[in-house]
């Protein structure tokens, strides 16, 4: 997994936690930290999380060979 993919995964996890907090407790952590939903910094964070989600969506549909995963070979003996 490349560095970009790891950062995208981290941002997606942050976004998922934020949505969980909104859903369960009606608390927007990103807005609370960065000064409300309309602040420029919060909007940048929301945008980065959205882009990270698109990167992870692309990773979801990549063949396993491109991701470096290989299935263990079994021998018939």
MDTraj code that builds the backbone (N, CA, C; nanometers):
import mdtraj as md
import numpy as np

residues = "UNK UNK UNK UNK UNK UNK UNK UNK UNK UNK UNK UNK UNK UNK UNK UNK UNK UNK UNK UNK UNK UNK UNK UNK UNK UNK UNK UNK UNK UNK UNK UNK UNK UNK UNK UNK UNK UNK UNK UNK UNK UNK UNK UNK UNK UNK UNK UNK UNK UNK UNK UNK UNK UNK UNK UNK UNK UNK UNK UNK UNK UNK UNK UNK UNK UNK UNK UNK UNK UNK UNK UNK UNK UNK UNK UNK UNK".split()
xyz = np.array([
    [0.0848, -0.1167, 0.0000],
    [0.0000, 0.0000, 0.0000],
    [0.0900, 0.1239, 0.0000],
    [0.0636, 0.2148, -0.0910],
    [0.1477, 0.3337, -0.1033],
    [0.1157, 0.4347, 0.0077],
    [0.2016, 0.5336, 0.0197],
    [0.1808, 0.6373, 0.1202],
    [0.0519, 0.7141, 0.0973],
    [0.0212, 0.7444, -0.0298],
    [-0.1023, 0.8152, -0.0625],
    [-0.2243, 0.7331, -0.0216],
    [-0.2190, 0.6040, -0.0457],
    [-0.3303, 0.5172, -0.0090],
    [-0.3474, 0.5098, 0.1419],
    [-0.2377, 0.5095, 0.2152],
    [-0.2462, 0.5077, 0.3616],
    [-0.3068, 0.6367, 0.4153],
    [-0.2660, 0.7506, 0.3588],
    [-0.3233, 0.8791, 0.4009],
    [-0.4713, 0.8836, 0.3662],
    [-0.5061, 0.8351, 0.2472],
    [-0.6468, 0.8323, 0.2071],
    [-0.7280, 0.7438, 0.3012],
    [-0.6729, 0.6303, 0.3392],
    [-0.7426, 0.5416, 0.4314],
    [-0.7607, 0.6082, 0.5679],
    [-0.6565, 0.6759, 0.6157],
    [-0.6657, 0.7460, 0.7435],
    [-0.7729, 0.8549, 0.7398],
    [-0.7755, 0.9337, 0.6330],
    [-0.8769, 1.0385, 0.6207],
    [-1.0178, 0.9801, 0.6096],
    [-1.0305, 0.8667, 0.5425],
    [-1.1607, 0.8016, 0.5318],
    [-1.2065, 0.7512, 0.6682],
    [-1.1161, 0.6993, 0.7466],
    [-1.1500, 0.6546, 0.8822],
    [-1.1920, 0.7736, 0.9683],
    [-1.1198, 0.8850, 0.9566],
    [-1.1581, 1.0057, 1.0304],
    [-1.2983, 1.0494, 0.9899],
    [-1.3260, 1.0472, 0.8605],
    [-1.4593, 1.0833, 0.8123],
    [-1.5666, 0.9892, 0.8645],
    [-1.5364, 0.8615, 0.8684],
    [-1.6334, 0.7640, 0.9186],
    [-1.6611, 0.7857, 1.0670],
    [-1.5566, 0.8147, 1.1432],
    [-1.5757, 0.8422, 1.2865],
    [-1.6600, 0.9684, 1.3036],
    [-1.6319, 1.0713, 1.2233],
    [-1.7081, 1.1956, 1.2319],
    [-1.8560, 1.1708, 1.1990],
    [-1.8832, 1.0938, 1.0939],
    [-2.0217, 1.0621, 1.0594],
    [-2.0880, 0.9787, 1.1676],
    [-2.0146, 0.8904, 1.2310],
    [-2.0708, 0.8140, 1.3427],
    [-2.1088, 0.9044, 1.4582],
    [-2.0228, 1.0014, 1.4889],
    [-2.0542, 1.0965, 1.5952],
    [-2.1766, 1.1810, 1.5595],
    [-2.1867, 1.2202, 1.4337],
    [-2.3036, 1.2976, 1.3908],
    [-2.4303, 1.2125, 1.4021],
    [-2.4222, 1.0886, 1.3576],
    [-2.5392, 1.0014, 1.3599],
    [-2.5859, 0.9641, 1.4989],
    [-2.4929, 0.9335, 1.5866],
    [-2.5305, 0.8872, 1.7201],
    [-2.5504, 0.9996, 1.8213],
    [-2.4716, 1.1060, 1.8083],
    [-2.4722, 1.2091, 1.9121],
    [-2.5008, 1.3498, 1.8612],
    [-2.5262, 1.3647, 1.7300],
    [-2.5473, 1.4951, 1.6675],
    [-2.4330, 1.5916, 1.7007],
    [-2.3105, 1.5393, 1.6943],
    [-2.1912, 1.6176, 1.7243],
    [-2.0943, 1.6072, 1.6080],
    [-2.0642, 1.7200, 1.5453],
    [-1.9710, 1.7251, 1.4333],
    [-1.8333, 1.7638, 1.4870],
    [-1.7459, 1.6648, 1.5017],
    [-1.6142, 1.6870, 1.5601],
    [-1.5288, 1.7802, 1.4746],
    [-1.5327, 1.7646, 1.3435],
    [-1.4534, 1.8494, 1.2547],
    [-1.4969, 1.9952, 1.2697],
    [-1.6274, 2.0178, 1.2710],
    [-1.6781, 2.1546, 1.2871],
    [-1.6415, 2.2100, 1.4245],
    [-1.6455, 2.1264, 1.5261],
    [-1.6120, 2.1718, 1.6611],
    [-1.4646, 2.2102, 1.6722],
    [-1.3781, 2.1353, 1.6077],
    [-1.2345, 2.1627, 1.6154],
    [-1.1964, 2.2839, 1.5308],
    [-1.2554, 2.2951, 1.4119],
    [-1.2104, 2.3957, 1.3162],
    [-1.3028, 2.5153, 1.3021],
    [-1.3935, 2.5369, 1.3952],
    [-1.4695, 2.6612, 1.3974],
    [-1.5996, 2.6621, 1.3203],
    [-1.6672, 2.5512, 1.3126],
    [-1.7974, 2.5465, 1.2460],
    [-1.7886, 2.4915, 1.1059],
    [-1.9036, 2.4474, 1.0540],
    [-1.9062, 2.3859, 0.9218],
    [-1.8741, 2.4839, 0.8100],
    [-1.8973, 2.6119, 0.8333],
    [-1.8749, 2.7113, 0.7284],
    [-1.7335, 2.7685, 0.7271],
    [-1.6508, 2.7298, 0.8234],
    [-1.5135, 2.7829, 0.8247],
    [-1.4341, 2.7211, 0.7098],
    [-1.3388, 2.7972, 0.6602],
    [-1.2590, 2.7525, 0.5458],
    [-1.1818, 2.6248, 0.5782],
    [-1.1257, 2.6166, 0.6982],
    [-1.0463, 2.4996, 0.7346],
    [-1.1321, 2.3735, 0.7436],
    [-1.2510, 2.3865, 0.8004],
    [-1.3410, 2.2707, 0.8084],
    [-1.3819, 2.2259, 0.6688],
    [-1.4089, 2.3196, 0.5800],
    [-1.4470, 2.2832, 0.4432],
    [-1.3326, 2.2145, 0.3703],
    [-1.2087, 2.2561, 0.3991],
    [-1.0921, 2.1893, 0.3400],
    [-1.0839, 2.0453, 0.3906],
    [-1.1048, 2.0264, 0.5207],
    [-1.1015, 1.8912, 0.5777],
    [-1.2103, 1.8051, 0.5149],
    [-1.3326, 1.8585, 0.5042],
    [-1.4418, 1.7837, 0.4407],
    [-1.4061, 1.7469, 0.2965],
    [-1.3447, 1.8407, 0.2247],
    [-1.3038, 1.8137, 0.0873],
    [-1.1974, 1.7060, 0.0787],
    [-1.0992, 1.7108, 0.1683],
    [-0.9937, 1.6092, 0.1692],
    [-1.0494, 1.4709, 0.2019],
    [-1.1448, 1.4659, 0.2945],
    [-1.2071, 1.3373, 0.3279],
    [-1.2841, 1.2837, 0.2078],
    [-1.3521, 1.3713, 0.1354],
    [-1.4235, 1.3291, 0.0147],
    [-1.3301, 1.2752, -0.0922],
    [-1.2190, 1.3442, -0.1145],
    [-1.1197, 1.2974, -0.2124],
    [-1.0608, 1.1638, -0.1685],
    [-1.0359, 1.1506, -0.0378],
    [-0.9824, 1.0239, 0.0143],
    [-1.0812, 0.9100, -0.0101],
    [-1.2091, 0.9382, 0.0046],
    [-1.3094, 0.8361, -0.0232],
    [-1.3064, 0.7925, -0.1686],
    [-1.2870, 0.8868, -0.2600],
    [-1.2775, 0.8522, -0.4021],
    [-1.1529, 0.7695, -0.4310],
    [-1.0424, 0.8034, -0.3666],
    [-0.9195, 0.7245, -0.3837],
    [-0.9422, 0.5821, -0.3343],
    [-1.0073, 0.5687, -0.2192],
    [-1.0337, 0.4345, -0.1661],
    [-1.1334, 0.3593, -0.2519],
    [-1.2263, 0.4299, -0.3139],
    [-1.3204, 0.3653, -0.4053],
    [-1.2448, 0.3068, -0.5247],
    [-1.1476, 0.3810, -0.5756],
    [-1.0667, 0.3306, -0.6864],
    [-0.9855, 0.2083, -0.6432],
    [-0.9344, 0.2096, -0.5204],
    [-0.8573, 0.0963, -0.4688],
    [-0.9455, -0.0275, -0.4582],
    [-1.0715, -0.0083, -0.4243],
    [-1.1650, -0.1199, -0.4078],
    [-1.1776, -0.2020, -0.5353],
    [-1.1697, -0.1357, -0.6503],
    [-1.1919, -0.2054, -0.7772],
    [-1.0627, -0.2432, -0.8499],
    [-0.9470, -0.2207, -0.7872],
    [-0.8210, -0.2624, -0.8483],
    [-0.8050, -0.4133, -0.8351],
    [-0.7503, -0.4754, -0.9373],
    [-0.7214, -0.6193, -0.9249],
    [-0.6197, -0.6445, -0.8138],
    [-0.6270, -0.7597, -0.7537],
    [-0.5392, -0.7940, -0.6417],
    [-0.3920, -0.7899, -0.6822],
    [-0.3614, -0.8209, -0.8083],
    [-0.2221, -0.8219, -0.8522],
    [-0.1626, -0.6818, -0.8446],
    [-0.2417, -0.5788, -0.8741],
    [-0.1913, -0.4421, -0.8707],
    [-0.1693, -0.3941, -0.7281],
    [-0.2382, -0.4526, -0.6329],
    [-0.2245, -0.4125, -0.4939],
    [-0.1103, -0.4848, -0.4234],
    [-0.0503, -0.5821, -0.4913],
    [0.0618, -0.6528, -0.4326],
    [0.0199, -0.7735, -0.3507],
    [-0.1072, -0.8049, -0.3531],
    [-0.1544, -0.9216, -0.2783],
    [-0.1456, -1.0441, -0.3676],
    [-0.0979, -1.1505, -0.3128],
    [-0.0941, -1.2748, -0.3858],
    [-0.1576, -1.3833, -0.3003],
    [-0.2255, -1.4701, -0.3658],
    [-0.2858, -1.5823, -0.2965],
    [-0.1797, -1.6878, -0.2683],
    [-0.1834, -1.7508, -0.1519],
    [-0.0856, -1.8550, -0.1253],
    [-0.1049, -1.9728, -0.2203],
    [0.0070, -2.0212, -0.2691],
    [0.0007, -2.1350, -0.3605],
    [-0.0071, -2.2633, -0.2805],
    [-0.0976, -2.3491, -0.3225],
    [-0.1090, -2.4790, -0.2564],
    [-0.0641, -2.5857, -0.3557],
    [0.0034, -2.6836, -0.3051],
    [0.0489, -2.7913, -0.3925],
    [-0.0282, -2.9170, -0.3597],
    [-0.0558, -2.9911, -0.4642],
    [-0.1253, -3.1190, -0.4469],
    [-0.0214, -3.2295, -0.4316],
    [-0.0060, -3.2765, -0.3127],
    [0.0891, -3.3857, -0.2933],
    [0.0287, -3.4945, -0.2115],
])
top = md.Topology()
chain = top.add_chain()
for i, resn in enumerate(residues, 1):
    res = top.add_residue(resn, chain, resSeq=i)
    for name in ("N", "CA", "C"):
        top.add_atom(name, md.element.get_by_symbol(name[0]), res)
traj = md.Trajectory(xyz[None], top)
